[in-house]
Amino acid sequence: MHGLGNDFILIDCRRIKLGDLPELSRRLCHRRFGIGADQVLLLYNSEKADFMMRIFNADGSEVEMCGNGIRCLAKYVWNRALSDKDVLMVETPAGIMRTEKRSGKWVRVDMGEPVFEGRLIPVKLDGRIKNVPLKIGDREFSITCVSMGNPHAVIVLEEVDFFDVMRYGPLIENHELFPRKINVEFIQVIDPGKIKMRVWERGSGETMACGTGAAAAVVAANLNGLTGKKVLVKLPGGELTIEWNEDNHVYMTGPAEEVFTGEINGKTS
């Protein structure tokens, strides 16, 4: 499945037991020797919610939350009539997330409340990290950090289309300031209601889209007085609508699509 080109291998684990999940993710996500994907999504039953989701990156690391991924997981459930609810509560390592069915391929997700305290993101700084200078190689960037269940550093540029994400993304991701690494959003403000974004995801590299990253980018842009609270985010894979509402929750609306199904050869336990 994919959400705006951010692609996933979704495995229904409700009746099967998988073995080494990091190794499985590395093997399946390899685009030459495996199926190829940014991440693996694992669907489980939950004692706390309707379903549970675990997420593993292409490098085998497990992450807390994935905005595009949770839309795909909810769409998978609805496509197969695994639930007759139009609203699904999904347990994730970042908490229980609310997903809402919209018409066609569209899904709306309550992404929860943004976290600004540095040590909780986590960043090795106290307080709010807003426009903090960060020297990377031959450049100095101003970063604004937000957690949307996972950590993000947002950087505003004059233009993003020709920016060298492949060079600076991994340097920022692995900087000592970020104890659990970090996702990096490079954004260009078009107007108060629209931004353009490219993203470097920890453990996966540059991806076509990132739901939590889009949410973090809109929150950071608004904090810096650059946009309103309802913003269209243009990504290489398509568009997401992000709303930072009066209840302090961030809502994301975007598509989720199934590409193909199949069986995996080899041992899974």
Secondary structure, DSSP 8 states (H G I E B T S, - for coil): -EETTEEEEEEE-SS---S-HHHHHHHHH-TTTS---SEEEEEE--SSSSEEEEEEETTS-EES--HHHHHHHHHHHHHTTS---SEEEEEETTEEEEEEE-STTEEEEE----B-BGGGTT-SS-SB--SEEEEETTEEEEEEEEESSSEEEEEE-S--TTS-HHHHHHHHHT-TT-TT--EEEEEEEEETTEEEEEEEETTTEEES--HHHHHHHHHHHHHTTSS-SEEEEEETTEEEEEEE-TTS-EEEEEE-B--------S---
